Amino acid sequence: ITTAVSKQLLPIYDKPLIFYPISTLMLAGIREQLIITTPRDQKAFKELLGDGSRFGMTFKYEIQETPRGLAEAFIIGRDFVGESKVALALGDNLFHGSGLGFQLKELTDRPGATIFAYKVSDPQNYGVVEFDTAGNAVSLEEKPLQPKSNFAVPGLYFYDNAVLDIAAGVKPSKRGELEITSINQEYLVQQNLYVQVLPRGTAWLDTGTPENLLAAATYVKIIEARQGYKIACLEEIAWRNGWISDSELATRADEYKSSPFATYLRGLLN
């Protein structure tokens, strides 16, 4: 499926996959986002998203020449981050749940690192966090053959600025990649890692297989049809955040002409 097109540009029901992680960061109040792509795919992402101004945001772009691991994002994006705190969202992870935005906004100013844990039936396919009896994280492993718990670490991370230097010192794993788990392990050693278990009722969908792509699209379709609101509608989130005005939202609706999406945006104003 992804031979000719980036997976993050594939549709999850009614919008490209990349809209979902972008929306998650928007819900956390993050307006400046760096989108890291392959050399081949960057043009398509720029055509889709532009400079972010249509959403009251700033999008910048960088290239990862070869897939050398998630931790390299902080090496590639060092100048973009500067002296700020930073969040990292994987381009193929979808989060949805009641009050998720409020939860995430509380994490943007926390010291150290904050990651999440989500109970799954197949932890061997993910990074895994182990807890002691008091609920404190005691170990992290990347795709272990014999997981020490059923709690996977989803693709959403919040860090203080120290992550830039930590990432610069990460050594390649046996897979030849700079693992995000290595960064989190360093924060754990420093006793500066906070792990928040995502509550029941929060959906996390990793679209790493055709089955999961279909499941994510089905999930979005059902929620949108039943509840009448859209998941990962970037225009709506920007408007509710006060990043674009009523008139700007109306302009965005006009760009979609008479489509159902245009009707939805106009309905927000009414």
C-alpha positions in Angstrom: 0.0 0.0 0.0 2.8 2.4 0.9 5.1 1.7 -2.1 3.8 4.7 -3.9 2.4 6.9 -1.2 3.2 7.7 2.4 1.0 5.8 4.9 0.3 9.1 6.7 -1.4 10.4 3.6 -3.8 7.5 3.3 -7.4 8.2 4.3 -8.7 7.2 7.7 -12.4 7.5 6.8 -12.8 11.1 5.7 -9.4 12.7 6.2 -5.7 11.8 5.8 -4.1 9.9 8.6 -1.6 12.7 9.4 -4.6 14.9 10.5 -5.1 12.8 13.6 -1.7 13.3 15.3 -1.7 16.9 14.2 -5.1 17.4 15.9 -3.8 15.7 19.1 -1.0 18.2 19.4 -3.5 21.0 18.6 -5.7 19.8 21.4 -2.6 20.2 23.7 -2.4 23.8 22.6 0.7 23.3 20.4 0.6 25.7 17.4 4.2 25.3 16.1 4.7 21.9 14.6 7.6 20.3 12.7 6.6 17.6 10.2 9.5 15.2 9.4 9.1 13.2 6.2 11.0 11.1 3.7 12.7 13.0 0.9 10.1 11.6 -1.6 7.0 12.6 0.4 7.8 16.1 1.6 6.2 17.8 -1.4 2.9 16.0 -1.0 2.8 17.0 2.7 3.5 20.6 1.9 0.7 20.6 -0.7 -1.7 19.1 1.8 -0.9 21.3 4.8 0.9 24.4 3.6 2.5 26.6 6.1 -0.2 26.1 8.7 -1.6 29.7 8.5 -5.0 28.4 7.4 -5.3 26.9 10.8 -3.7 29.8 12.7 -0.6 27.7 13.1 3.0 27.3 11.9 4.2 24.2 10.0 7.8 23.6 9.3 9.3 20.7 7.4 12.4 18.6 7.6 13.6 15.4 6.0 14.8 12.2 7.6 17.0 10.7 4.9 16.7 7.1 6.1 14.5 5.5 8.8 17.0 5.6 11.6 14.5 5.7 14.5 12.2 8.0 16.4 14.9 9.5 18.6 16.5 11.1 15.5 13.5 13.5 15.4 15.1 15.5 18.2 18.4 15.6 16.3 16.8 16.7 13.0 14.5 19.1 14.9 17.0 20.6 17.3 17.0 24.1 15.8 13.2 24.1 15.5 12.8 23.2 19.2 15.4 25.7 20.3 15.1 26.3 24.1 11.5 25.2 24.3 9.8 22.1 25.7 8.6 19.7 23.1 6.1 17.0 22.2 6.5 14.2 19.7 3.5 12.5 18.0 3.9 9.6 15.7 2.3 10.1 12.3 0.3 6.9 12.4 -1.2 7.0 15.9 -4.8 8.0 16.5 -6.0 9.2 20.0 -9.6 10.0 20.9 -11.4 10.3 24.2 -13.6 12.6 26.3 -11.6 15.4 27.8 -8.4 14.4 26.1 -7.5 17.9 25.2 -7.8 19.1 28.8 -5.6 16.2 29.9 -2.9 17.0 27.4 -2.7 20.7 28.1 -1.8 19.9 31.7 1.3 18.1 30.4 3.0 20.8 28.3 4.6 22.6 31.3 5.6 19.5 33.3 9.3 19.0 34.0 11.1 15.9 32.8 9.4 13.5 30.5 5.8 12.3 30.4 4.8 9.3 28.4 1.6 7.2 28.4 0.7 3.6 29.0 -2.2 1.7 27.4 -3.3 -1.8 28.2 -3.1 -4.1 25.1 -3.4 -7.8 24.3 -0.2 -7.9 22.2 2.5 -5.9 24.1 5.3 -7.6 22.2 4.6 -5.4 19.3 5.3 -2.2 21.2 7.5 -0.5 23.7 6.4 -1.9 27.1 6.4 -0.3 30.5 6.6 -2.3 33.7 5.1 -1.0 37.0 5.8 -1.9 40.6 3.0 -2.6 43.1 2.8 1.2 43.9 2.2 2.0 40.3 5.6 3.5 39.6 7.4 2.7 36.3 10.4 0.5 36.9 11.5 -0.7 33.4 11.0 0.0 29.7 11.7 -2.4 26.9 11.3 -2.0 23.1 9.2 -4.9 21.5 10.3 -7.5 24.0 9.8 -11.2 23.2 8.6 -11.8 26.8 6.9 -8.6 27.9 6.9 -7.8 31.7 3.4 -6.2 31.5 0.5 -5.7 29.1 1.0 -1.9 29.1 2.3 -0.5 25.8 3.7 3.0 25.3 1.7 4.8 22.7 3.2 7.2 20.2 2.8 10.5 22.1 5.5 11.9 24.3 6.2 15.2 26.2 9.7 16.3 27.1 11.6 19.2 28.6 14.5 20.7 26.7 17.0 18.2 28.1 15.7 15.7 25.5 17.8 17.3 22.8 21.1 16.5 24.5 19.8 13.0 25.6 18.8 12.2 22.0 22.2 13.3 20.8 23.9 10.7 23.0 21.6 7.8 22.1 23.4 4.8 20.5 21.8 2.7 17.8 20.0 -0.4 19.0 20.5 -3.9 17.7 17.9 -3.0 15.1 20.2 -0.2 14.0 17.8 2.5 15.1 17.9 5.4 17.6 15.1 4.2 19.8 12.7 6.5 21.6 12.7 3.9 24.4 16.4 4.8 25.0 15.5 8.4 25.7 12.7 7.3 28.0 15.0 4.9 29.8 17.5 7.8 30.5 14.7 9.9 32.0 13.7 6.8 34.1 17.3 6.5 35.4 17.3 10.2 36.3 14.0 9.6 38.1 12.5 12.3 35.9 10.0 10.1 34.0 6.2 10.3 34.6 4.0 7.6 33.1 0.3 8.3 32.8 -2.0 5.4 32.2 -4.7 6.3 29.6 -8.1 5.8 31.2 -10.6 3.3 29.9 -12.8 5.0 27.4 -9.8 6.6 25.7 -9.1 5.1 22.2 -5.6 4.6 20.9 -5.3 3.1 17.5 -1.9 2.3 15.9 -2.4 1.9 12.2 0.6 -0.3 11.6 -1.3 -3.0 9.7 -4.1 -3.2 7.1 -6.4 -4.5 9.7 -5.7 -1.6 12.0 -6.1 0.9 9.2 -9.6 -0.5 8.6 -10.4 -0.6 12.3 -9.4 3.1 12.7 -11.5 4.1 9.7 -14.5 2.2 11.0 -14.1 3.7 14.5 -14.0 7.2 13.1 -17.0 6.6 10.9 -19.1 5.2 13.7 -18.3 8.0 16.2 -18.9 10.7 13.6 -22.1 9.2 12.4 -23.5 8.5 15.9 -22.5 11.7 17.6 -22.6 14.2 14.8 -19.2 15.8 15.3 -15.9 15.2 13.5 -12.8 13.7 14.9 -9.5 15.5 14.0 -11.2 18.4 12.2 -8.3 20.8 12.1 -10.4 23.8 11.2 -12.8 23.2 14.1 -10.0 22.7 16.7 -8.3 25.9 15.5 -11.5 27.8 15.7 -12.4 26.5 19.2 -8.8 27.3 20.3 -9.3 30.9 19.1 -6.6 30.6 16.5 -8.9 31.5 13.6 -11.9 33.8 13.7 -15.5 33.1 12.7 -14.9 34.8 9.3 -11.8 32.7 8.7 -13.8 29.5 9.5 -16.5 30.6 7.1 -13.8 31.1 4.4 -12.5 27.6 5.0 -16.0 26.3 4.6 -16.4 28.1 1.3 -13.3 26.5 0.0 -15.0 23.1 0.3 -18.0 24.5 -1.6 -21.1 22.3 -1.2 -19.5 19.2 0.2 -20.7 17.6 3.5 -17.5 18.9 5.2 -18.4 22.5 4.2 -21.9 22.0 5.6 -20.4 20.7 8.9 -18.1 23.8 9.2 -21.0 26.2 8.5 -23.1 24.3 11.1 -20.4 25.1 13.7 -21.0 28.9 13.1 -24.8 28.4 13.2 
